[in-house]
Amino acid sequence: MAFDKKLLDIIACPVCKGKLEYNKDKQQLICKVDRLVYAINDGIPVLLENKAEPLEQES
């Protein structure tokens, strides 16, 4: 199941309320402000702070 990109206009980071970026390859939503990564499971974003992973350093 694919993630509905229209949701990006509606949803926000639960920590800072900022915009999230969609990573299609990894099926993740990324908050660059808080450096957190939220998983997308079966097309549903898991926007829980305690389930977020830290954003890996990009090289």
N, CA, C and O atoms as CSV, one atom per row, in Angstrom:
chain,resi,resn,atom,element,x,y,z
A,1,MET,N,N,0.846,-1.188,0.000
A,1,MET,CA,C,0.000,0.000,0.000
A,1,MET,C,C,0.884,1.241,0.000
A,1,MET,O,O,1.837,1.326,0.775
A,2,ALA,N,N,0.577,2.185,-0.851
A,2,ALA,CA,C,1.371,3.404,-0.969
A,2,ALA,C,C,0.849,4.477,-0.015
A,2,ALA,O,O,-0.329,4.502,0.343
A,3,PHE,N,N,1.750,5.349,0.376
A,3,PHE,CA,C,1.402,6.465,1.251
A,3,PHE,C,C,0.739,7.564,0.437
A,3,PHE,O,O,1.211,7.901,-0.648
A,4,ASP,N,N,-0.327,8.114,0.938
A,4,ASP,CA,C,-1.048,9.187,0.253
A,4,ASP,C,C,-0.318,10.510,0.468
A,4,ASP,O,O,-0.308,11.054,1.572
A,5,LYS,N,N,0.285,11.011,-0.589
A,5,LYS,CA,C,1.085,12.236,-0.482
A,5,LYS,C,C,0.246,13.457,-0.124
A,5,LYS,O,O,0.791,14.456,0.346
A,6,LYS,N,N,-1.067,13.398,-0.336
A,6,LYS,CA,C,-1.936,14.517,0.043
A,6,LYS,C,C,-1.926,14.723,1.555
A,6,LYS,O,O,-2.176,15.828,2.038
A,7,LEU,N,N,-1.641,13.668,2.291
A,7,LEU,CA,C,-1.581,13.783,3.748
A,7,LEU,C,C,-0.458,14.705,4.206
A,7,LEU,O,O,-0.542,15.286,5.288
A,8,LEU,N,N,0.590,14.849,3.400
A,8,LEU,CA,C,1.709,15.714,3.776
A,8,LEU,C,C,1.275,17.158,3.970
A,8,LEU,O,O,1.911,17.895,4.723
A,9,ASP,N,N,0.211,17.571,3.309
A,9,ASP,CA,C,-0.305,18.924,3.482
A,9,ASP,C,C,-1.035,19.087,4.808
A,9,ASP,O,O,-1.225,20.205,5.286
A,10,ILE,N,N,-1.440,17.974,5.397
A,10,ILE,CA,C,-2.274,18.009,6.601
A,10,ILE,C,C,-1.487,17.673,7.865
A,10,ILE,O,O,-1.619,18.349,8.886
A,11,ILE,N,N,-0.670,16.625,7.791
A,11,ILE,CA,C,0.010,16.156,8.994
A,11,ILE,C,C,1.273,16.962,9.274
A,11,ILE,O,O,1.836,17.597,8.383
A,12,ALA,N,N,1.703,16.922,10.532
A,12,ALA,CA,C,2.890,17.652,10.962
A,12,ALA,C,C,3.623,16.815,11.996
A,12,ALA,O,O,3.080,15.855,12.542
A,13,CYS,N,N,4.854,17.193,12.253
A,13,CYS,CA,C,5.642,16.528,13.290
A,13,CYS,C,C,4.936,16.702,14.632
A,13,CYS,O,O,4.564,17.820,14.987
A,14,PRO,N,N,4.746,15.624,15.380
A,14,PRO,CA,C,4.060,15.743,16.670
A,14,PRO,C,C,4.896,16.478,17.726
A,14,PRO,O,O,4.357,16.903,18.748
A,15,VAL,N,N,6.182,16.629,17.495
A,15,VAL,CA,C,7.058,17.301,18.459
A,15,VAL,C,C,7.064,18.809,18.236
A,15,VAL,O,O,6.764,19.581,19.147
A,16,CYS,N,N,7.413,19.228,17.003
A,16,CYS,CA,C,7.570,20.669,16.744
A,16,CYS,C,C,6.447,21.261,15.891
A,16,CYS,O,O,6.402,22.472,15.677
A,17,LYS,N,N,5.549,20.413,15.408
A,17,LYS,CA,C,4.435,20.818,14.537
A,17,LYS,C,C,4.923,21.321,13.173
A,17,LYS,O,O,4.194,22.006,12.456
A,18,GLY,N,N,6.166,20.970,12.827
A,18,GLY,CA,C,6.743,21.384,11.558
A,18,GLY,C,C,6.400,20.436,10.423
A,18,GLY,O,O,5.777,19.394,10.625
A,19,LYS,N,N,6.817,20.819,9.228
A,19,LYS,CA,C,6.555,20.050,8.011
A,19,LYS,C,C,7.401,18.777,7.992
A,19,LYS,O,O,8.551,18.774,8.431
A,20,LEU,N,N,6.819,17.715,7.483
A,20,LEU,CA,C,7.511,16.437,7.347
A,20,LEU,C,C,7.853,16.194,5.887
A,20,LEU,O,O,7.098,16.577,4.993
A,21,GLU,N,N,8.995,15.557,5.646
A,21,GLU,CA,C,9.398,15.180,4.301
A,21,GLU,C,C,9.168,13.684,4.128
A,21,GLU,O,O,9.379,12.898,5.051
A,22,TYR,N,N,8.731,13.303,2.929
A,22,TYR,CA,C,8.416,11.911,2.621
A,22,TYR,C,C,9.596,11.251,1.929
A,22,TYR,O,O,10.083,11.753,0.917
A,23,ASN,N,N,10.056,10.131,2.465
A,23,ASN,CA,C,11.103,9.328,1.835
A,23,ASN,C,C,10.417,8.087,1.276
A,23,ASN,O,O,10.090,7.154,2.009
A,24,LYS,N,N,10.207,8.098,-0.040
A,24,LYS,CA,C,9.463,7.012,-0.693
A,24,LYS,C,C,10.211,5.685,-0.616
A,24,LYS,O,O,9.600,4.645,-0.369
A,25,ASP,N,N,11.536,5.708,-0.827
A,25,ASP,CA,C,12.320,4.474,-0.841
A,25,ASP,C,C,12.264,3.740,0.495
A,25,ASP,O,O,12.146,2.515,0.527
A,26,LYS,N,N,12.347,4.481,1.591
A,26,LYS,CA,C,12.378,3.864,2.920
A,26,LYS,C,C,11.018,3.870,3.609
A,26,LYS,O,O,10.878,3.349,4.716
A,27,GLN,N,N,9.996,4.470,2.945
A,27,GLN,CA,C,8.660,4.579,3.533
A,27,GLN,C,C,8.743,5.195,4.930
A,27,GLN,O,O,8.376,4.582,5.933
A,28,GLN,N,N,9.241,6.435,4.950
A,28,GLN,CA,C,9.406,7.167,6.202
A,28,GLN,C,C,8.997,8.616,6.019
A,28,GLN,O,O,9.006,9.156,4.913
A,29,LEU,N,N,8.637,9.228,7.137
A,29,LEU,CA,C,8.436,10.668,7.191
A,29,LEU,C,C,9.548,11.236,8.062
A,29,LEU,O,O,9.839,10.706,9.135
A,30,ILE,N,N,10.168,12.315,7.596
A,30,ILE,CA,C,11.349,12.855,8.258
A,30,ILE,C,C,11.087,14.286,8.707
A,30,ILE,O,O,10.599,15.113,7.936
A,31,CYS,N,N,11.419,14.566,9.972
A,31,CYS,CA,C,11.408,15.928,10.498
A,31,CYS,C,C,12.866,16.351,10.628
A,31,CYS,O,O,13.586,15.866,11.500
A,32,LYS,N,N,13.292,17.254,9.759
A,32,LYS,CA,C,14.689,17.688,9.793
A,32,LYS,C,C,14.962,18.627,10.959
A,32,LYS,O,O,16.108,18.731,11.396
A,33,VAL,N,N,13.950,19.311,11.477
A,33,VAL,CA,C,14.124,20.217,12.611
A,33,VAL,C,C,14.490,19.422,13.864
A,33,VAL,O,O,15.464,19.745,14.545
A,34,ASP,N,N,13.719,18.393,14.163
A,34,ASP,CA,C,13.957,17.567,15.352
A,34,ASP,C,C,14.872,16.385,15.071
A,34,ASP,O,O,15.261,15.664,15.990
A,35,ARG,N,N,15.220,16.181,13.784
A,35,ARG,CA,C,16.071,15.075,13.369
A,35,ARG,C,C,15.469,13.734,13.802
A,35,ARG,O,O,16.142,12.887,14.389
A,36,LEU,N,N,14.164,13.571,13.489
A,36,LEU,CA,C,13.443,12.343,13.810
A,36,LEU,C,C,12.862,11.731,12.549
A,36,LEU,O,O,12.514,12.430,11.598
A,37,VAL,N,N,12.765,10.404,12.563
A,37,VAL,CA,C,12.214,9.654,11.442
A,37,VAL,C,C,11.011,8.853,11.946
A,37,VAL,O,O,11.108,8.116,12.927
A,38,TYR,N,N,9.889,9.009,11.265
A,38,TYR,CA,C,8.669,8.299,11.606
A,38,TYR,C,C,8.386,7.249,10.529
A,38,TYR,O,O,8.412,7.553,9.336
A,39,ALA,N,N,8.123,6.046,10.946
A,39,ALA,CA,C,7.847,4.949,10.017
A,39,ALA,C,C,6.454,5.089,9.418
A,39,ALA,O,O,5.566,5.714,9.998
A,40,ILE,N,N,6.287,4.488,8.240
A,40,ILE,CA,C,4.976,4.358,7.607
A,40,ILE,C,C,4.718,2.861,7.482
A,40,ILE,O,O,5.414,2.169,6.739
A,41,ASN,N,N,3.719,2.360,8.208
A,41,ASN,CA,C,3.382,0.938,8.198
A,41,ASN,C,C,2.082,0.716,7.444
A,41,ASN,O,O,1.033,1.221,7.846
A,42,ASP,N,N,2.145,-0.034,6.359
A,42,ASP,CA,C,0.967,-0.331,5.538
A,42,ASP,C,C,0.238,0.939,5.113
A,42,ASP,O,O,-0.992,0.983,5.101
A,43,GLY,N,N,1.008,1.974,4.765
A,43,GLY,CA,C,0.422,3.220,4.301
A,43,GLY,C,C,-0.038,4.154,5.396
A,43,GLY,O,O,-0.587,5.219,5.113
A,44,ILE,N,N,0.178,3.769,6.655
A,44,ILE,CA,C,-0.270,4.589,7.786
A,44,ILE,C,C,0.949,5.126,8.536
A,44,ILE,O,O,1.759,4.346,9.037
A,45,PRO,N,N,1.087,6.464,8.618
A,45,PRO,CA,C,2.227,7.027,9.350
A,45,PRO,C,C,2.072,6.816,10.856
A,45,PRO,O,O,1.000,7.025,11.424
A,46,VAL,N,N,3.165,6.399,11.482
A,46,VAL,CA,C,3.186,6.186,12.930
A,46,VAL,C,C,3.798,7.439,13.553
A,46,VAL,O,O,5.013,7.522,13.735
A,47,LEU,N,N,2.950,8.409,13.875
A,47,LEU,CA,C,3.410,9.708,14.359
A,47,LEU,C,C,3.390,9.774,15.881
A,47,LEU,O,O,2.700,10.601,16.479
A,48,LEU,N,N,4.152,8.895,16.481
A,48,LEU,CA,C,4.295,8.859,17.934
A,48,LEU,C,C,5.745,9.155,18.274
A,48,LEU,O,O,6.658,8.502,17.770
A,49,GLU,N,N,5.951,10.149,19.137
A,49,GLU,CA,C,7.316,10.552,19.476
A,49,GLU,C,C,8.129,9.386,20.036
A,49,GLU,O,O,9.315,9.260,19.732
A,50,ASN,N,N,7.508,8.541,20.845
A,50,ASN,CA,C,8.247,7.431,21.453
A,50,ASN,C,C,8.549,6.302,20.466
A,50,ASN,O,O,9.324,5.401,20.786
A,51,LYS,N,N,7.953,6.336,19.276
A,51,LYS,CA,C,8.231,5.330,18.236
A,51,LYS,C,C,9.186,5.869,17.168
A,51,LYS,O,O,9.624,5.116,16.298
A,52,ALA,N,N,9.511,7.158,17.224
A,52,ALA,CA,C,10.392,7.771,16.224
A,52,ALA,C,C,11.833,7.318,16.433
A,52,ALA,O,O,12.260,7.017,17.548
A,53,GLU,N,N,12.566,7.281,15.322
A,53,GLU,CA,C,13.991,6.936,15.350
A,53,GLU,C,C,14.790,8.208,15.076
A,53,GLU,O,O,14.303,9.112,14.397
A,54,PRO,N,N,16.007,8.282,15.596
A,54,PRO,CA,C,16.834,9.454,15.283
A,54,PRO,C,C,17.245,9.425,13.799
A,54,PRO,O,O,17.494,8.364,13.226
A,55,LEU,N,N,17.306,10.602,13.208
A,55,LEU,CA,C,17.707,10.735,11.808
A,55,LEU,C,C,19.204,10.465,11.701
A,55,LEU,O,O,20.012,11.091,12.388
A,56,GLU,N,N,19.559,9.525,10.830
A,56,GLU,CA,C,20.968,9.187,10.617
A,56,GLU,C,C,21.665,10.346,9.922
A,56,GLU,O,O,21.059,11.065,9.128
A,57,GLN,N,N,22.940,10.516,10.231
A,57,GLN,CA,C,23.736,11.559,9.583
A,57,GLN,C,C,23.878,11.239,8.104
A,57,GLN,O,O,24.300,10.138,7.749
A,58,GLU,N,N,23.533,12.181,7.242
A,58,GLU,CA,C,23.656,11.978,5.800
A,58,GLU,C,C,25.061,12.312,5.378
A,58,GLU,O,O,25.633,13.314,5.806
A,59,SER,N,N,25.627,11.445,4.515
A,59,SER,CA,C,27.003,11.709,4.069
A,59,SER,C,C,27.036,12.151,2.632
A,59,SER,O,O,28.110,12.416,2.092
